[in-house]
């Protein structure tokens, strides 16, 4: 068994949202930049917000795995 896996906490007890302010800033900036970019390229507000939300959800998932 890998030593890193043996000492890690169970995924059930991990936080789902980022707790550090830097992590929240990174997720917020990714949401804002991706939503603004899609809005500038397409001019559609709803699709820009949905795409920004998708990017934010993926970023939260990546941060929670770290």
TAKAWO-V379619 format. One record per residue. N is the residue number from 1. RES is the residue in one small letter. PSI is psi as a letter, one per 30 degrees, with the letter a starting at -180 (999 if undefined). OMEGA is omega in radians with two decimals (999 if undefined). Layout:
BEGIN
n = [N & N]
res = [RES & RES]
psi = [PSI & PSI]
omega = [OMEGA & OMEGA]
END
This chain:
BEGIN
n = [1 & 2 & 3 & 4 & 5 & 6 & 7 & 8 & 9 & 10 & 11 & 12 & 13 & 14 & 15 & 16 & 17 & 18 & 19 & 20 & 21 & 22 & 23 & 24 & 25 & 26 & 27 & 28 & 29 & 30 & 31 & 32 & 33 & 34 & 35 & 36 & 37 & 38 & 39 & 40 & 41 & 42 & 43 & 44 & 45 & 46 & 47 & 48 & 49 & 50 & 51 & 52 & 53 & 54 & 55 & 56 & 57 & 58 & 59 & 60 & 61 & 62 & 63 & 64 & 65 & 66]
res = [x & x & x & x & x & x & x & x & x & x & x & x & x & x & x & x & x & x & x & x & x & x & x & x & x & x & x & x & x & x & x & x & x & x & x & x & x & x & x & x & x & x & x & x & x & x & x & x & x & x & x & x & x & x & x & x & x & x & x & x & x & x & x & x & x & x]
psi = [k & k & e & e & e & e & f & l & l & k & f & f & g & l & k & e & k & k & f & k & f & e & e & e & e & e & e & e & e & e & e & e & e & e & e & e & e & e & e & e & e & f & g & k & e & e & e & e & e & e & e & e & e & e & e & e & e & e & e & e & e & e & e & f & f & 999]
omega = [-3.11 & -3.11 & 3.13 & 3.14 & -3.09 & -3.07 & -3.12 & 3.12 & 3.14 & 3.13 & -3.13 & -3.06 & 3.13 & 3.09 & 3.13 & 3.13 & 3.12 & -3.09 & -3.11 & -3.12 & 3.11 & 3.11 & 3.09 & 3.11 & 3.13 & 3.13 & 3.12 & 3.12 & 3.08 & 3.09 & -3.06 & -3.09 & -3.13 & 3.11 & 3.12 & 3.12 & 3.12 & 3.12 & 3.13 & -3.10 & -3.03 & -3.08 & -3.13 & -3.07 & -3.06 & 3.13 & 3.09 & 3.12 & 3.12 & 3.11 & 3.08 & 3.09 & 3.09 & 3.11 & 3.13 & 3.13 & 3.11 & 3.13 & 3.09 & 3.09 & 3.13 & -3.14 & -3.13 & 3.09 & 3.13 & 999]
END
